[in-house]
Amino acid sequence: MISFTSAQLDAWITAFMFPLARIMGVLASAPVFSNAAQPKRIRLVSGLIITIALVPVLPPMPPLSPGSWVGLAVLAQQIIIGVLLGFTLRIAFAAIDLAGELIGMQMSLSFAVFYDPQNAGQTPVLSEFLGLLTTLIFLAMNGHLLTLQVLAESFKLLPVSATPMHAGGFASFMAWSSTLFSAGLLLALPLIAALLIANLAMGVLARVAPQLNIFAVGFPVTLMSGFLVLMFSIPYFGAAMETLFDNAFRAMAEIMRASGAG
């Protein structure tokens, strides 16, 4: 007759439950993996498969009872770590959305909106276009595989333990979140500068020829200038995205190191 002790059962449960909590946190918050079009059952099955593949190579889990208060606290901490990793990568995508909104505002296209099922709301068309282009670039550079690699490395940089996370991890995350504004502005800066020159030219034209209806002429000129600059900027978009994603993956590793530096 085969019998198991409660300590053995607790060890088997914790060896699977704690990594699953962190992995599901990443799948629920990271871009591409958390797409609203993906069924929740597929996401759950993906998390189970990834966990089964990673458990044999992970560091040993702490000897905790999964039903104790300490075990529940560790479980909640693993969910927070996974969500933190996912949001670190999502900031790079949010910077693209910000750049699209700035470009659309300068091109007078902010009124053209599109329903985004990912955010469950109205999104400017240019933001949606740049977001789809960013997703394709992310998949083309195997970003989804790199995300799983960083997730696996996170168990070495920040092993599962009853020790609380260090506050330095959240400080590193807040420092990285400034990329949302800086990267978004830098991506939109070429088009903003070009449209500023076009608006200055239209202002001079309005002073030279007051009888010209500048409102009727300015809108199509601004729109055409924006699309022209955007057309010439798209070929350089991939290199900028590659740099931004590299920085995002480095930030994920740095946040894990800072979280375990206590």
N, C-alpha and C positions, 0 to 999 in steps of 0.2 A: 504494500500500500504506500502510495506516494503522499507525503505530508509536507506542508510548508509552514514555517514559522511566520509570525507577524512581522518580524524584522526583515525577513526575506521579501515578503510581499511589499512592505514599505519601500525597500530598496529598488524593487522592480518598478513600482509606480512612480517614484521620484525620478528615476533614471529616464522615464519617458515623459512625465507630466511637465516638469520644469522646462526642458528644451522646447516642448510643444507650445508652451505659453509664450516664450520669446519669439518663436517662429511665426505663430499665428498673429502676434502683435505686428510683426513686419509685414506679413501678407495683408493685414487689414489696413495699413496706413501707407505703405510704399506705393509710388506710382506704378502703373501697368498692372501690378499684382492686385491692387484694390479697385480695379475698374468696375464701375457699377454694372456693366454689361456681363461681367463674369458671374455665373451662378455661385451662390454661397456654398453649395455642396461641392463644386469643383475646387473652390478655395480650401475647404476643409480637407478634402482628399489630398490636395497638393501638400498641405501642411503635414498631414500624417505621413505621406511618402517621404518628404524631406526629413522629418524627424527620425523615421526608421533608418534612413540612410546615414544620418549623422550620429545617432546614439552610440554605435560601436567605437567611434574615434573621438568622442568627447571626453574631457577630464572627468574623474569620478565625482558623483553628486554628493552633497553633504548628507550625513546620516540623520535625516529628519523624518518625522511622521507627517505624511501629506495632509492629515486631518487636524493637525495641531495648529495653534495660532501662529506659531513660528513658520510652519509649512505654508499656511495661507498667505502670510506676509511675504515669504520668498516667492510664491506664485504671483502675487500682485506686482512684486518688483520685476519679475521677468517680463510681465506684460508691459510694464512701463518702459523697460529697456527696449523691447521690440518696437513699440510705438515711437520711441525717441529715434531709433535708427530709421524707421520709415519716414518720419517727418523731416529728418535731416536731408534725405534724398528728395523729398517733395519740395523743399525750399528751392532747389534748382529749377523745378518745373514751374513753381509759382513766380520765379523771376521772369520766365518767358511770358507768362500771362500778364505780368505787370508791363513788360515791354510792349506787348500787343495792345494793351489798353492805352498806353502813352502814344503809340504810333497812330492808333485809331482816332484818338482825340485831336492830334495835330492834323490828321488828314480829313477831319470833319466826317469821319465814319463811325463816331461813337454811337450814333443812333441806329446803326445796322447791327442788330443783335441776333444771336442764334441760341437755341436751347441746348444747354450742355448737360447731358445726363450724368456726367461725372460729378459736377458740382450741384446738380439739381436746381439750376437757375439760368437766367439769361446771361450770356457771355458775348462780348463783341466778336464780330466775325473774324477780325484779324487775330485776336487772341486764340480763337478756336483753330484757325489755320496754322499759326505758329506752334500751338500745342500739339496738333497732329504731326507736324513736321518734326518737332522735338522727339515725340514718341517713336517715330520711324528711325531717327538717328540713334536714339537710345537702344533700340532693338538691333540696329545694324552693327553697332559697336559692342554687341553682346553685353549690354548693361544689365539685363536681367540675370545673366550668369555671374557677372561681377558682384551683383547685389547678394546673391546666394553665397558667393565666396567670402564676402565681407561678413555676412551673417555667421558663417561657420567659424571664421577667425575671431568673431566677437566672444565666443565661448573660451578662447584662450586668453584674450586680452582682459576679459571680465568674466571669470568663471562663476558658475552658480554657487552661491554661498549665502549664509544667513547674515553676512555683514552688510549693512546698509550702503547704498550708493553714496559716493562722495559728491559733495556739492559742485566740485569742479567740472563734472560732466554737464550739468545744467548750464554752468557759466560758459563752457565751450560751445554748447548748443546756441545760447543767446548771441555769442560772438559770431557764430556762423550765420545766424539768421539775418545779420546785416547785409549778407549777400543778396537777399531778396530785393533790396532797393538799389544797391550799387550795381549789381549785374544787370538788373532790369533797365536801369537808366543808361548804362554803357551800351547795351544792345540797341536801345532806341535812339541813342545820341546822333548817329549819322543822319537818320531821317529827320530828326528834330532840327538839326542844323540846316539841312537842305530846305526844309519847309520854312524855317525862319528867314532864310535868304529870299525865298519866293514871296513871303509876306512883306518883307521890306521892299522888294521890287514892286509889288502891287501898291504899296503905300506911296512910293515915289510916283508911280503912274497915276494914282488918284490925284496927287498934287499937280502934276503936269497937265493932265486932261481931266478937269473937274466934271465935264459933261459926260464922261464915261461912267456907265453903271458898274461900279467896282464889285458890287455884291453879285451881280449876274455873271461877271467874268472871273472873279476870284475863286469861287467854289470849284468850277471844273479845272482851273489851272492848278489849284492846290491838290485836287484829287489826282490829276495826271502826274504832277511832280512826285507825289508820294508813291504812286505805283511804279514810276520809273526808277526812283531810288531804291525801292524795295526789290525790284527785279534785279538790279545790279548788286544788291547786298546779299541775296539768297545764296550765291555760290560760296560765300565766306561764312555762312551761318554754321556749317558743319564743324569747322575748326573751332569756332567759339564755343559750341556745345560740347565738344570733346574736352576742352579745357575746363569748362564748368562742371562737367560730370566727374572728371579726375579730381577736382577740388572737393566735390561732394563726397566721393569715396574716401579721400584722405580725412575729411572732417568726421566721417563716421568712425574711422579707426581712432582718431584723436579723442573723440567724445568717450569711446569705450576705455581708452587709457586713462583719461581724466576721471572717469567714474570709478575706476578701481584704484585710484592713487591714494585713497585714504588709508 
